[in-house]
Amino acid sequence: MSQAFEQRGLGDVLSSWIGTGHNRSISPDQLSAVLGSGQLGQLSQRSGVGTDRLPGVLAAVLPIVIDKLTPNGRV
């Protein structure tokens, strides 16, 4: 997953979520580009959230979740 962020120039965004500083935001469009339509479709089916809403929901929640799962900047 980190490689997908890096390839789209968003490695620093992901690093901010893992690190101990401020979490940088990500737009729904950026997150859609990282995940791709196939992965978004699978997540949509599993979560019950429509593919049109899912990128926005994930963009709001994912930085917080990853931050909490990586205390003190450790994966």
CHARMM internal coordinates of N, CA and C (Angstrom, degrees):
IC EDIT
DIST 1 N 1 CA 1.4521
DIST 1 CA 1 C 1.5281
ANGL 1 N 1 CA 1 C 110.62
DIST 1 C 2 N 1.3199
ANGL 1 CA 1 C 2 N 118.00
DIHE 1 N 1 CA 1 C 2 N -41.87
DIST 2 N 2 CA 1.4627
ANGL 1 C 2 N 2 CA 119.11
DIHE 1 CA 1 C 2 N 2 CA -178.93
DIST 2 CA 2 C 1.5238
ANGL 2 N 2 CA 2 C 111.31
DIHE 1 C 2 N 2 CA 2 C -61.28
DIST 2 C 3 N 1.3240
ANGL 2 CA 2 C 3 N 116.50
DIHE 2 N 2 CA 2 C 3 N -31.24
DIST 3 N 3 CA 1.4653
ANGL 2 C 3 N 3 CA 119.99
DIHE 2 CA 2 C 3 N 3 CA 178.32
DIST 3 CA 3 C 1.5298
ANGL 3 N 3 CA 3 C 110.67
DIHE 2 C 3 N 3 CA 3 C -64.48
DIST 3 C 4 N 1.3181
ANGL 3 CA 3 C 4 N 117.22
DIHE 3 N 3 CA 3 C 4 N -37.67
DIST 4 N 4 CA 1.4645
ANGL 3 C 4 N 4 CA 120.78
DIHE 3 CA 3 C 4 N 4 CA 178.85
DIST 4 CA 4 C 1.5233
ANGL 4 N 4 CA 4 C 110.45
DIHE 3 C 4 N 4 CA 4 C -64.78
DIST 4 C 5 N 1.3236
ANGL 4 CA 4 C 5 N 117.01
DIHE 4 N 4 CA 4 C 5 N -38.61
DIST 5 N 5 CA 1.4679
ANGL 4 C 5 N 5 CA 120.56
DIHE 4 CA 4 C 5 N 5 CA 176.32
DIST 5 CA 5 C 1.5243
ANGL 5 N 5 CA 5 C 110.09
DIHE 4 C 5 N 5 CA 5 C -64.84
DIST 5 C 6 N 1.3290
ANGL 5 CA 5 C 6 N 116.54
DIHE 5 N 5 CA 5 C 6 N -45.37
DIST 6 N 6 CA 1.4645
ANGL 5 C 6 N 6 CA 121.92
DIHE 5 CA 5 C 6 N 6 CA 179.41
DIST 6 CA 6 C 1.5222
ANGL 6 N 6 CA 6 C 111.33
DIHE 5 C 6 N 6 CA 6 C -59.74
DIST 6 C 7 N 1.3186
ANGL 6 CA 6 C 7 N 117.27
DIHE 6 N 6 CA 6 C 7 N -45.33
DIST 7 N 7 CA 1.4642
ANGL 6 C 7 N 7 CA 121.64
DIHE 6 CA 6 C 7 N 7 CA -177.57
DIST 7 CA 7 C 1.5171
ANGL 7 N 7 CA 7 C 112.45
DIHE 6 C 7 N 7 CA 7 C -62.10
DIST 7 C 8 N 1.3030
ANGL 7 CA 7 C 8 N 117.11
DIHE 7 N 7 CA 7 C 8 N -26.31
DIST 8 N 8 CA 1.4667
ANGL 7 C 8 N 8 CA 121.38
DIHE 7 CA 7 C 8 N 8 CA -179.45
DIST 8 CA 8 C 1.5183
ANGL 8 N 8 CA 8 C 112.59
DIHE 7 C 8 N 8 CA 8 C -101.35
DIST 8 C 9 N 1.3378
ANGL 8 CA 8 C 9 N 116.23
DIHE 8 N 8 CA 8 C 9 N 13.34
DIST 9 N 9 CA 1.4608
ANGL 8 C 9 N 9 CA 121.21
DIHE 8 CA 8 C 9 N 9 CA 177.44
DIST 9 CA 9 C 1.5168
ANGL 9 N 9 CA 9 C 113.86
DIHE 8 C 9 N 9 CA 9 C 72.89
DIST 9 C 10 N 1.3309
ANGL 9 CA 9 C 10 N 116.77
DIHE 9 N 9 CA 9 C 10 N 23.69
DIST 10 N 10 CA 1.4634
ANGL 9 C 10 N 10 CA 121.11
DIHE 9 CA 9 C 10 N 10 CA -176.84
DIST 10 CA 10 C 1.5282
ANGL 10 N 10 CA 10 C 112.81
DIHE 9 C 10 N 10 CA 10 C -116.50
DIST 10 C 11 N 1.3237
ANGL 10 CA 10 C 11 N 116.39
DIHE 10 N 10 CA 10 C 11 N 18.42
DIST 11 N 11 CA 1.4630
ANGL 10 C 11 N 11 CA 120.19
DIHE 10 CA 10 C 11 N 11 CA 179.15
DIST 11 CA 11 C 1.5162
ANGL 11 N 11 CA 11 C 112.34
DIHE 10 C 11 N 11 CA 11 C -60.42
DIST 11 C 12 N 1.3391
ANGL 11 CA 11 C 12 N 116.69
DIHE 11 N 11 CA 11 C 12 N -36.37
DIST 12 N 12 CA 1.4647
ANGL 11 C 12 N 12 CA 120.00
DIHE 11 CA 11 C 12 N 12 CA 179.30
DIST 12 CA 12 C 1.5267
ANGL 12 N 12 CA 12 C 111.70
DIHE 11 C 12 N 12 CA 12 C -67.54
DIST 12 C 13 N 1.3236
ANGL 12 CA 12 C 13 N 116.55
DIHE 12 N 12 CA 12 C 13 N -30.48
DIST 13 N 13 CA 1.4695
ANGL 12 C 13 N 13 CA 120.58
DIHE 12 CA 12 C 13 N 13 CA 177.53
DIST 13 CA 13 C 1.5288
ANGL 13 N 13 CA 13 C 109.33
DIHE 12 C 13 N 13 CA 13 C -67.01
DIST 13 C 14 N 1.3226
ANGL 13 CA 13 C 14 N 116.89
DIHE 13 N 13 CA 13 C 14 N -49.11
DIST 14 N 14 CA 1.4551
ANGL 13 C 14 N 14 CA 121.06
DIHE 13 CA 13 C 14 N 14 CA 178.51
DIST 14 CA 14 C 1.5284
ANGL 14 N 14 CA 14 C 110.60
DIHE 13 C 14 N 14 CA 14 C -61.02
DIST 14 C 15 N 1.3093
ANGL 14 CA 14 C 15 N 116.94
DIHE 14 N 14 CA 14 C 15 N -42.06
DIST 15 N 15 CA 1.4675
ANGL 14 C 15 N 15 CA 120.80
DIHE 14 CA 14 C 15 N 15 CA 179.34
DIST 15 CA 15 C 1.5213
ANGL 15 N 15 CA 15 C 111.37
DIHE 14 C 15 N 15 CA 15 C -61.44
DIST 15 C 16 N 1.3249
ANGL 15 CA 15 C 16 N 117.19
DIHE 15 N 15 CA 15 C 16 N -34.23
DIST 16 N 16 CA 1.4673
ANGL 15 C 16 N 16 CA 119.76
DIHE 15 CA 15 C 16 N 16 CA 179.05
DIST 16 CA 16 C 1.5242
ANGL 16 N 16 CA 16 C 111.37
DIHE 15 C 16 N 16 CA 16 C -67.37
DIST 16 C 17 N 1.3197
ANGL 16 CA 16 C 17 N 117.55
DIHE 16 N 16 CA 16 C 17 N -30.69
DIST 17 N 17 CA 1.4639
ANGL 16 C 17 N 17 CA 121.13
DIHE 16 CA 16 C 17 N 17 CA 178.39
DIST 17 CA 17 C 1.5246
ANGL 17 N 17 CA 17 C 110.66
DIHE 16 C 17 N 17 CA 17 C -72.46
DIST 17 C 18 N 1.3237
ANGL 17 CA 17 C 18 N 115.98
DIHE 17 N 17 CA 17 C 18 N -35.62
DIST 18 N 18 CA 1.4560
ANGL 17 C 18 N 18 CA 121.17
DIHE 17 CA 17 C 18 N 18 CA -178.88
DIST 18 CA 18 C 1.5254
ANGL 18 N 18 CA 18 C 110.83
DIHE 17 C 18 N 18 CA 18 C -79.46
DIST 18 C 19 N 1.3159
ANGL 18 CA 18 C 19 N 116.76
DIHE 18 N 18 CA 18 C 19 N -37.24
DIST 19 N 19 CA 1.4569
ANGL 18 C 19 N 19 CA 121.56
DIHE 18 CA 18 C 19 N 19 CA -178.14
DIST 19 CA 19 C 1.5192
ANGL 19 N 19 CA 19 C 112.80
DIHE 18 C 19 N 19 CA 19 C -69.06
DIST 19 C 20 N 1.3185
ANGL 19 CA 19 C 20 N 115.13
DIHE 19 N 19 CA 19 C 20 N -178.30
DIST 20 N 20 CA 1.4640
ANGL 19 C 20 N 20 CA 120.69
DIHE 19 CA 19 C 20 N 20 CA -175.34
DIST 20 CA 20 C 1.5225
ANGL 20 N 20 CA 20 C 113.45
DIHE 19 C 20 N 20 CA 20 C -95.19
DIST 20 C 21 N 1.3182
ANGL 20 CA 20 C 21 N 118.62
DIHE 20 N 20 CA 20 C 21 N -5.35
DIST 21 N 21 CA 1.4613
ANGL 20 C 21 N 21 CA 121.52
DIHE 20 CA 20 C 21 N 21 CA -178.85
DIST 21 CA 21 C 1.5161
ANGL 21 N 21 CA 21 C 112.69
DIHE 20 C 21 N 21 CA 21 C -87.77
DIST 21 C 22 N 1.3186
ANGL 21 CA 21 C 22 N 114.28
DIHE 21 N 21 CA 21 C 22 N -157.92
DIST 22 N 22 CA 1.4673
ANGL 21 C 22 N 22 CA 122.91
DIHE 21 CA 21 C 22 N 22 CA -179.66
DIST 22 CA 22 C 1.5326
ANGL 22 N 22 CA 22 C 110.84
DIHE 21 C 22 N 22 CA 22 C -64.61
DIST 22 C 23 N 1.3246
ANGL 22 CA 22 C 23 N 116.78
DIHE 22 N 22 CA 22 C 23 N 137.40
DIST 23 N 23 CA 1.4713
ANGL 22 C 23 N 23 CA 121.75
DIHE 22 CA 22 C 23 N 23 CA 176.07
DIST 23 CA 23 C 1.5216
ANGL 23 N 23 CA 23 C 109.50
DIHE 22 C 23 N 23 CA 23 C -83.53
DIST 23 C 24 N 1.3211
ANGL 23 CA 23 C 24 N 116.39
DIHE 23 N 23 CA 23 C 24 N 119.83
DIST 24 N 24 CA 1.4616
ANGL 23 C 24 N 24 CA 120.19
DIHE 23 CA 23 C 24 N 24 CA 176.65
DIST 24 CA 24 C 1.5203
ANGL 24 N 24 CA 24 C 109.51
DIHE 23 C 24 N 24 CA 24 C -75.07
DIST 24 C 25 N 1.2986
ANGL 24 CA 24 C 25 N 115.34
DIHE 24 N 24 CA 24 C 25 N 149.94
DIST 25 N 25 CA 1.4675
ANGL 24 C 25 N 25 CA 120.04
DIHE 24 CA 24 C 25 N 25 CA -179.34
DIST 25 CA 25 C 1.5302
ANGL 25 N 25 CA 25 C 110.13
DIHE 24 C 25 N 25 CA 25 C -85.84
DIST 25 C 26 N 1.3251
ANGL 25 CA 25 C 26 N 113.97
DIHE 25 N 25 CA 25 C 26 N 162.62
DIST 26 N 26 CA 1.4586
ANGL 25 C 26 N 26 CA 122.24
DIHE 25 CA 25 C 26 N 26 CA 176.42
DIST 26 CA 26 C 1.5206
ANGL 26 N 26 CA 26 C 106.86
DIHE 25 C 26 N 26 CA 26 C -135.61
DIST 26 C 27 N 1.3124
ANGL 26 CA 26 C 27 N 116.68
DIHE 26 N 26 CA 26 C 27 N 141.11
DIST 27 N 27 CA 1.4621
ANGL 26 C 27 N 27 CA 119.82
DIHE 26 CA 26 C 27 N 27 CA -179.64
DIST 27 CA 27 C 1.5304
ANGL 27 N 27 CA 27 C 109.65
DIHE 26 C 27 N 27 CA 27 C -83.49
DIST 27 C 28 N 1.3126
ANGL 27 CA 27 C 28 N 116.61
DIHE 27 N 27 CA 27 C 28 N 156.82
DIST 28 N 28 CA 1.4649
ANGL 27 C 28 N 28 CA 119.20
DIHE 27 CA 27 C 28 N 28 CA 175.51
DIST 28 CA 28 C 1.5306
ANGL 28 N 28 CA 28 C 112.42
DIHE 27 C 28 N 28 CA 28 C -56.49
DIST 28 C 29 N 1.3290
ANGL 28 CA 28 C 29 N 116.97
DIHE 28 N 28 CA 28 C 29 N -38.19
DIST 29 N 29 CA 1.4675
ANGL 28 C 29 N 29 CA 120.03
DIHE 28 CA 28 C 29 N 29 CA 179.33
DIST 29 CA 29 C 1.5217
ANGL 29 N 29 CA 29 C 111.65
DIHE 28 C 29 N 29 CA 29 C -65.80
DIST 29 C 30 N 1.3338
ANGL 29 CA 29 C 30 N 117.27
DIHE 29 N 29 CA 29 C 30 N -40.86
DIST 30 N 30 CA 1.4546
ANGL 29 C 30 N 30 CA 120.70
DIHE 29 CA 29 C 30 N 30 CA 178.00
DIST 30 CA 30 C 1.5297
ANGL 30 N 30 CA 30 C 110.39
DIHE 29 C 30 N 30 CA 30 C -63.37
DIST 30 C 31 N 1.3182
ANGL 30 CA 30 C 31 N 116.30
DIHE 30 N 30 CA 30 C 31 N -43.59
DIST 31 N 31 CA 1.4593
ANGL 30 C 31 N 31 CA 120.72
DIHE 30 CA 30 C 31 N 31 CA -179.73
DIST 31 CA 31 C 1.5240
ANGL 31 N 31 CA 31 C 110.76
DIHE 30 C 31 N 31 CA 31 C -65.54
DIST 31 C 32 N 1.3181
ANGL 31 CA 31 C 32 N 117.27
DIHE 31 N 31 CA 31 C 32 N -38.14
DIST 32 N 32 CA 1.4637
ANGL 31 C 32 N 32 CA 120.74
DIHE 31 CA 31 C 32 N 32 CA 176.55
DIST 32 CA 32 C 1.5184
ANGL 32 N 32 CA 32 C 110.87
DIHE 31 C 32 N 32 CA 32 C -61.06
DIST 32 C 33 N 1.3316
ANGL 32 CA 32 C 33 N 116.32
DIHE 32 N 32 CA 32 C 33 N -40.15
DIST 33 N 33 CA 1.4629
ANGL 32 C 33 N 33 CA 120.37
DIHE 32 CA 32 C 33 N 33 CA 179.20
DIST 33 CA 33 C 1.5226
ANGL 33 N 33 CA 33 C 111.05
DIHE 32 C 33 N 33 CA 33 C -66.03
DIST 33 C 34 N 1.3258
ANGL 33 CA 33 C 34 N 117.35
DIHE 33 N 33 CA 33 C 34 N -37.76
DIST 34 N 34 CA 1.4670
ANGL 33 C 34 N 34 CA 121.20
DIHE 33 CA 33 C 34 N 34 CA 179.41
DIST 34 CA 34 C 1.5232
ANGL 34 N 34 CA 34 C 110.62
DIHE 33 C 34 N 34 CA 34 C -67.88
DIST 34 C 35 N 1.3121
ANGL 34 CA 34 C 35 N 116.81
DIHE 34 N 34 CA 34 C 35 N -46.99
DIST 35 N 35 CA 1.4559
ANGL 34 C 35 N 35 CA 121.11
DIHE 34 CA 34 C 35 N 35 CA -174.49
DIST 35 CA 35 C 1.5225
ANGL 35 N 35 CA 35 C 112.94
DIHE 34 C 35 N 35 CA 35 C -78.44
DIST 35 C 36 N 1.3082
ANGL 35 CA 35 C 36 N 117.55
DIHE 35 N 35 CA 35 C 36 N -36.68
DIST 36 N 36 CA 1.4536
ANGL 35 C 36 N 36 CA 121.28
DIHE 35 CA 35 C 36 N 36 CA -177.16
DIST 36 CA 36 C 1.5236
ANGL 36 N 36 CA 36 C 111.40
DIHE 35 C 36 N 36 CA 36 C 81.46
DIST 36 C 37 N 1.3061
ANGL 36 CA 36 C 37 N 116.28
DIHE 36 N 36 CA 36 C 37 N 159.53
DIST 37 N 37 CA 1.4649
ANGL 36 C 37 N 37 CA 121.19
DIHE 36 CA 36 C 37 N 37 CA -174.58
DIST 37 CA 37 C 1.5266
ANGL 37 N 37 CA 37 C 112.76
DIHE 36 C 37 N 37 CA 37 C -66.27
DIST 37 C 38 N 1.3234
ANGL 37 CA 37 C 38 N 117.55
DIHE 37 N 37 CA 37 C 38 N -34.73
DIST 38 N 38 CA 1.4614
ANGL 37 C 38 N 38 CA 120.19
DIHE 37 CA 37 C 38 N 38 CA -179.76
DIST 38 CA 38 C 1.5171
ANGL 38 N 38 CA 38 C 112.29
DIHE 37 C 38 N 38 CA 38 C -63.89
DIST 38 C 39 N 1.3208
ANGL 38 CA 38 C 39 N 115.80
DIHE 38 N 38 CA 38 C 39 N -48.16
DIST 39 N 39 CA 1.4582
ANGL 38 C 39 N 39 CA 119.99
DIHE 38 CA 38 C 39 N 39 CA -179.84
DIST 39 CA 39 C 1.5293
ANGL 39 N 39 CA 39 C 110.99
DIHE 38 C 39 N 39 CA 39 C -68.36
DIST 39 C 40 N 1.3223
ANGL 39 CA 39 C 40 N 116.75
DIHE 39 N 39 CA 39 C 40 N -38.50
DIST 40 N 40 CA 1.4679
ANGL 39 C 40 N 40 CA 119.52
DIHE 39 CA 39 C 40 N 40 CA 176.61
DIST 40 CA 40 C 1.5213
ANGL 40 N 40 CA 40 C 110.95
DIHE 39 C 40 N 40 CA 40 C -62.23
DIST 40 C 41 N 1.3248
ANGL 40 CA 40 C 41 N 117.11
DIHE 40 N 40 CA 40 C 41 N -40.14
DIST 41 N 41 CA 1.4565
ANGL 40 C 41 N 41 CA 120.91
DIHE 40 CA 40 C 41 N 41 CA 178.51
DIST 41 CA 41 C 1.5193
ANGL 41 N 41 CA 41 C 112.11
DIHE 40 C 41 N 41 CA 41 C -62.10
DIST 41 C 42 N 1.3287
ANGL 41 CA 41 C 42 N 116.14
DIHE 41 N 41 CA 41 C 42 N -43.39
DIST 42 N 42 CA 1.4635
ANGL 41 C 42 N 42 CA 120.26
DIHE 41 CA 41 C 42 N 42 CA 178.12
DIST 42 CA 42 C 1.5232
ANGL 42 N 42 CA 42 C 111.21
DIHE 41 C 42 N 42 CA 42 C -63.85
DIST 42 C 43 N 1.3250
ANGL 42 CA 42 C 43 N 116.72
DIHE 42 N 42 CA 42 C 43 N -45.14
DIST 43 N 43 CA 1.4648
ANGL 42 C 43 N 43 CA 120.46
DIHE 42 CA 42 C 43 N 43 CA 179.46
DIST 43 CA 43 C 1.5222
ANGL 43 N 43 CA 43 C 111.17
DIHE 42 C 43 N 43 CA 43 C -64.37
DIST 43 C 44 N 1.3171
ANGL 43 CA 43 C 44 N 116.42
DIHE 43 N 43 CA 43 C 44 N -35.78
DIST 44 N 44 CA 1.4579
ANGL 43 C 44 N 44 CA 120.90
DIHE 43 CA 43 C 44 N 44 CA 178.28
DIST 44 CA 44 C 1.5227
ANGL 44 N 44 CA 44 C 110.79
DIHE 43 C 44 N 44 CA 44 C -64.26
DIST 44 C 45 N 1.3183
ANGL 44 CA 44 C 45 N 116.20
DIHE 44 N 44 CA 44 C 45 N -45.11
DIST 45 N 45 CA 1.4679
ANGL 44 C 45 N 45 CA 120.13
DIHE 44 CA 44 C 45 N 45 CA 179.16
DIST 45 CA 45 C 1.5220
ANGL 45 N 45 CA 45 C 111.35
DIHE 44 C 45 N 45 CA 45 C -62.94
DIST 45 C 46 N 1.3129
ANGL 45 CA 45 C 46 N 117.15
DIHE 45 N 45 CA 45 C 46 N -43.65
DIST 46 N 46 CA 1.4633
ANGL 45 C 46 N 46 CA 121.31
DIHE 45 CA 45 C 46 N 46 CA -178.32
DIST 46 CA 46 C 1.5228
ANGL 46 N 46 CA 46 C 112.60
DIHE 45 C 46 N 46 CA 46 C -69.20
DIST 46 C 47 N 1.3251
ANGL 46 CA 46 C 47 N 116.81
DIHE 46 N 46 CA 46 C 47 N -35.70
DIST 47 N 47 CA 1.4661
ANGL 46 C 47 N 47 CA 120.17
DIHE 46 CA 46 C 47 N 47 CA -174.63
DIST 47 CA 47 C 1.5259
ANGL 47 N 47 CA 47 C 113.29
DIHE 46 C 47 N 47 CA 47 C -91.37
DIST 47 C 48 N 1.3335
ANGL 47 CA 47 C 48 N 116.14
DIHE 47 N 47 CA 47 C 48 N -22.56
DIST 48 N 48 CA 1.4580
ANGL 47 C 48 N 48 CA 119.20
DIHE 47 CA 47 C 48 N 48 CA -176.00
DIST 48 CA 48 C 1.5216
ANGL 48 N 48 CA 48 C 113.08
DIHE 47 C 48 N 48 CA 48 C 81.41
DIST 48 C 49 N 1.3361
ANGL 48 CA 48 C 49 N 116.61
DIHE 48 N 48 CA 48 C 49 N 5.89
DIST 49 N 49 CA 1.4670
ANGL 48 C 49 N 49 CA 121.86
DIHE 48 CA 48 C 49 N 49 CA 177.54
DIST 49 CA 49 C 1.5257
ANGL 49 N 49 CA 49 C 107.32
DIHE 48 C 49 N 49 CA 49 C -95.27
DIST 49 C 50 N 1.3155
ANGL 49 CA 49 C 50 N 116.88
DIHE 49 N 49 CA 49 C 50 N 130.42
DIST 50 N 50 CA 1.4570
ANGL 49 C 50 N 50 CA 121.32
DIHE 49 CA 49 C 50 N 50 CA -177.98
DIST 50 CA 50 C 1.5148
ANGL 50 N 50 CA 50 C 112.68
DIHE 49 C 50 N 50 CA 50 C -60.50
DIST 50 C 51 N 1.3327
ANGL 50 CA 50 C 51 N 116.11
DIHE 50 N 50 CA 50 C 51 N 150.10
DIST 51 N 51 CA 1.4658
ANGL 50 C 51 N 51 CA 120.67
DIHE 50 CA 50 C 51 N 51 CA -178.42
DIST 51 CA 51 C 1.5241
ANGL 51 N 51 CA 51 C 112.47
DIHE 50 C 51 N 51 CA 51 C -63.41
DIST 51 C 52 N 1.3183
ANGL 51 CA 51 C 52 N 117.69
DIHE 51 N 51 CA 51 C 52 N -21.03
DIST 52 N 52 CA 1.4652
ANGL 51 C 52 N 52 CA 120.05
DIHE 51 CA 51 C 52 N 52 CA 177.78
DIST 52 CA 52 C 1.5338
ANGL 52 N 52 CA 52 C 111.30
DIHE 51 C 52 N 52 CA 52 C -75.96
DIST 52 C 53 N 1.3245
ANGL 52 CA 52 C 53 N 118.17
DIHE 52 N 52 CA 52 C 53 N -30.55
DIST 53 N 53 CA 1.4700
ANGL 52 C 53 N 53 CA 122.65
DIHE 52 CA 52 C 53 N 53 CA -179.00
DIST 53 CA 53 C 1.5211
ANGL 53 N 53 CA 53 C 113.18
DIHE 52 C 53 N 53 CA 53 C -95.41
DIST 53 C 54 N 1.3169
ANGL 53 CA 53 C 54 N 117.40
DIHE 53 N 53 CA 53 C 54 N -26.26
DIST 54 N 54 CA 1.4563
ANGL 53 C 54 N 54 CA 121.78
DIHE 53 CA 53 C 54 N 54 CA -171.40
DIST 54 CA 54 C 1.5326
ANGL 54 N 54 CA 54 C 114.17
DIHE 53 C 54 N 54 CA 54 C -57.36
DIST 54 C 55 N 1.3304
ANGL 54 CA 54 C 55 N 120.55
DIHE 54 N 54 CA 54 C 55 N -45.77
DIST 55 N 55 CA 1.4690
ANGL 54 C 55 N 55 CA 118.79
DIHE 54 CA 54 C 55 N 55 CA -179.85
DIST 55 CA 55 C 1.5331
ANGL 55 N 55 CA 55 C 112.97
DIHE 54 C 55 N 55 CA 55 C -58.66
DIST 55 C 56 N 1.3132
ANGL 55 CA 55 C 56 N 117.64
DIHE 55 N 55 CA 55 C 56 N -37.15
DIST 56 N 56 CA 1.4645
ANGL 55 C 56 N 56 CA 120.71
DIHE 55 CA 55 C 56 N 56 CA 178.40
DIST 56 CA 56 C 1.5154
ANGL 56 N 56 CA 56 C 111.94
DIHE 55 C 56 N 56 CA 56 C -67.75
DIST 56 C 57 N 1.3204
ANGL 56 CA 56 C 57 N 115.76
DIHE 56 N 56 CA 56 C 57 N -41.56
DIST 57 N 57 CA 1.4664
ANGL 56 C 57 N 57 CA 120.33
DIHE 56 CA 56 C 57 N 57 CA 178.50
DIST 57 CA 57 C 1.5254
ANGL 57 N 57 CA 57 C 109.64
DIHE 56 C 57 N 57 CA 57 C -64.10
DIST 57 C 58 N 1.3176
ANGL 57 CA 57 C 58 N 116.53
DIHE 57 N 57 CA 57 C 58 N -47.48
DIST 58 N 58 CA 1.4636
ANGL 57 C 58 N 58 CA 120.23
DIHE 57 CA 57 C 58 N 58 CA -179.30
DIST 58 CA 58 C 1.5250
ANGL 58 N 58 CA 58 C 111.93
DIHE 57 C 58 N 58 CA 58 C -64.92
DIST 58 C 59 N 1.3241
ANGL 58 CA 58 C 59 N 117.84
DIHE 58 N 58 CA 58 C 59 N -38.67
DIST 59 N 59 CA 1.4623
ANGL 58 C 59 N 59 CA 121.16
DIHE 58 CA 58 C 59 N 59 CA 179.17
DIST 59 CA 59 C 1.5274
ANGL 59 N 59 CA 59 C 111.16
DIHE 58 C 59 N 59 CA 59 C -62.37
DIST 59 C 60 N 1.3151
ANGL 59 CA 59 C 60 N 116.74
DIHE 59 N 59 CA 59 C 60 N -31.26
DIST 60 N 60 CA 1.4604
ANGL 59 C 60 N 60 CA 120.73
DIHE 59 CA 59 C 60 N 60 CA 179.04
DIST 60 CA 60 C 1.5237
ANGL 60 N 60 CA 60 C 111.92
DIHE 59 C 60 N 60 CA 60 C -80.42
DIST 60 C 61 N 1.3263
ANGL 60 CA 60 C 61 N 117.05
DIHE 60 N 60 CA 60 C 61 N -36.55
DIST 61 N 61 CA 1.4656
ANGL 60 C 61 N 61 CA 121.49
DIHE 60 CA 60 C 61 N 61 CA -171.41
DIST 61 CA 61 C 1.5286
ANGL 61 N 61 CA 61 C 113.69
DIHE 60 C 61 N 61 CA 61 C -95.54
DIST 61 C 62 N 1.3185
ANGL 61 CA 61 C 62 N 117.80
DIHE 61 N 61 CA 61 C 62 N -37.81
DIST 62 N 62 CA 1.4682
ANGL 61 C 62 N 62 CA 121.55
DIHE 61 CA 61 C 62 N 62 CA -172.89
DIST 62 CA 62 C 1.5300
ANGL 62 N 62 CA 62 C 113.68
DIHE 61 C 62 N 62 CA 62 C -57.25
DIST 62 C 63 N 1.3301
ANGL 62 CA 62 C 63 N 120.66
DIHE 62 N 62 CA 62 C 63 N -43.71
DIST 63 N 63 CA 1.4693
ANGL 62 C 63 N 63 CA 118.69
DIHE 62 CA 62 C 63 N 63 CA 178.08
DIST 63 CA 63 C 1.5294
ANGL 63 N 63 CA 63 C 112.88
DIHE 62 C 63 N 63 CA 63 C -58.68
DIST 63 C 64 N 1.3053
ANGL 63 CA 63 C 64 N 116.86
DIHE 63 N 63 CA 63 C 64 N -38.02
DIST 64 N 64 CA 1.4699
ANGL 63 C 64 N 64 CA 121.24
DIHE 63 CA 63 C 64 N 64 CA -179.63
DIST 64 CA 64 C 1.5232
ANGL 64 N 64 CA 64 C 110.34
DIHE 63 C 64 N 64 CA 64 C -69.79
DIST 64 C 65 N 1.3247
ANGL 64 CA 64 C 65 N 116.70
DIHE 64 N 64 CA 64 C 65 N -45.80
DIST 65 N 65 CA 1.4652
ANGL 64 C 65 N 65 CA 121.14
DIHE 64 CA 64 C 65 N 65 CA -178.23
DIST 65 CA 65 C 1.5259
ANGL 65 N 65 CA 65 C 110.59
DIHE 64 C 65 N 65 CA 65 C -62.39
DIST 65 C 66 N 1.3258
ANGL 65 CA 65 C 66 N 117.39
DIHE 65 N 65 CA 65 C 66 N -48.42
DIST 66 N 66 CA 1.4606
ANGL 65 C 66 N 66 CA 120.25
DIHE 65 CA 65 C 66 N 66 CA -179.09
DIST 66 CA 66 C 1.5271
ANGL 66 N 66 CA 66 C 110.26
DIHE 65 C 66 N 66 CA 66 C -64.08
DIST 66 C 67 N 1.3190
ANGL 66 CA 66 C 67 N 116.95
DIHE 66 N 66 CA 66 C 67 N -39.73
DIST 67 N 67 CA 1.4663
ANGL 66 C 67 N 67 CA 120.97
DIHE 66 CA 66 C 67 N 67 CA 177.50
DIST 67 CA 67 C 1.5267
ANGL 67 N 67 CA 67 C 111.04
DIHE 66 C 67 N 67 CA 67 C -58.70
DIST 67 C 68 N 1.3147
ANGL 67 CA 67 C 68 N 117.17
DIHE 67 N 67 CA 67 C 68 N -44.67
DIST 68 N 68 CA 1.4726
ANGL 67 C 68 N 68 CA 122.16
DIHE 67 CA 67 C 68 N 68 CA -178.51
DIST 68 CA 68 C 1.5336
ANGL 68 N 68 CA 68 C 112.05
DIHE 67 C 68 N 68 CA 68 C -71.55
DIST 68 C 69 N 1.3434
ANGL 68 CA 68 C 69 N 116.99
DIHE 68 N 68 CA 68 C 69 N -29.15
DIST 69 N 69 CA 1.4627
ANGL 68 C 69 N 69 CA 120.23
DIHE 68 CA 68 C 69 N 69 CA 179.33
DIST 69 CA 69 C 1.5316
ANGL 69 N 69 CA 69 C 112.88
DIHE 68 C 69 N 69 CA 69 C -82.19
DIST 69 C 70 N 1.3247
ANGL 69 CA 69 C 70 N 116.92
DIHE 69 N 69 CA 69 C 70 N -7.35
DIST 70 N 70 CA 1.4602
ANGL 69 C 70 N 70 CA 121.15
DIHE 69 CA 69 C 70 N 70 CA -179.05
DIST 70 CA 70 C 1.5321
ANGL 70 N 70 CA 70 C 110.43
DIHE 69 C 70 N 70 CA 70 C -124.86
DIST 70 C 71 N 1.3284
ANGL 70 CA 70 C 71 N 117.40
DIHE 70 N 70 CA 70 C 71 N 64.14
DIST 71 N 71 CA 1.4616
ANGL 70 C 71 N 71 CA 119.72
DIHE 70 CA 70 C 71 N 71 CA -178.65
DIST 71 CA 71 C 1.5272
ANGL 71 N 71 CA 71 C 111.04
DIHE 70 C 71 N 71 CA 71 C -61.49
DIST 71 C 72 N 1.3042
ANGL 71 CA 71 C 72 N 114.80
DIHE 71 N 71 CA 71 C 72 N 143.68
DIST 72 N 72 CA 1.4735
ANGL 71 C 72 N 72 CA 121.73
DIHE 71 CA 71 C 72 N 72 CA 179.75
DIST 72 CA 72 C 1.5147
ANGL 72 N 72 CA 72 C 112.97
DIHE 71 C 72 N 72 CA 72 C 57.86
DIST 72 C 73 N 1.3429
ANGL 72 CA 72 C 73 N 116.98
DIHE 72 N 72 CA 72 C 73 N 24.07
DIST 73 N 73 CA 1.4578
ANGL 72 C 73 N 73 CA 121.21
DIHE 72 CA 72 C 73 N 73 CA 176.57
DIST 73 CA 73 C 1.5128
ANGL 73 N 73 CA 73 C 114.73
DIHE 72 C 73 N 73 CA 73 C 74.03
DIST 73 C 74 N 1.3315
ANGL 73 CA 73 C 74 N 117.37
DIHE 73 N 73 CA 73 C 74 N 19.71
DIST 74 N 74 CA 1.4659
ANGL 73 C 74 N 74 CA 121.18
DIHE 73 CA 73 C 74 N 74 CA -179.72
DIST 74 CA 74 C 1.5113
ANGL 74 N 74 CA 74 C 110.39
DIHE 73 C 74 N 74 CA 74 C -111.87
DIST 74 C 75 N 1.3291
ANGL 74 CA 74 C 75 N 115.48
DIHE 74 N 74 CA 74 C 75 N 134.24
DIST 75 N 75 CA 1.4613
ANGL 74 C 75 N 75 CA 120.94
DIHE 74 CA 74 C 75 N 75 CA 178.76
DIST 75 CA 75 C 1.5152
ANGL 75 N 75 CA 75 C 109.41
DIHE 74 C 75 N 75 CA 75 C -77.79
END
COOR INIT
IC SEED 1 N 1 CA 1 C
IC BUILD
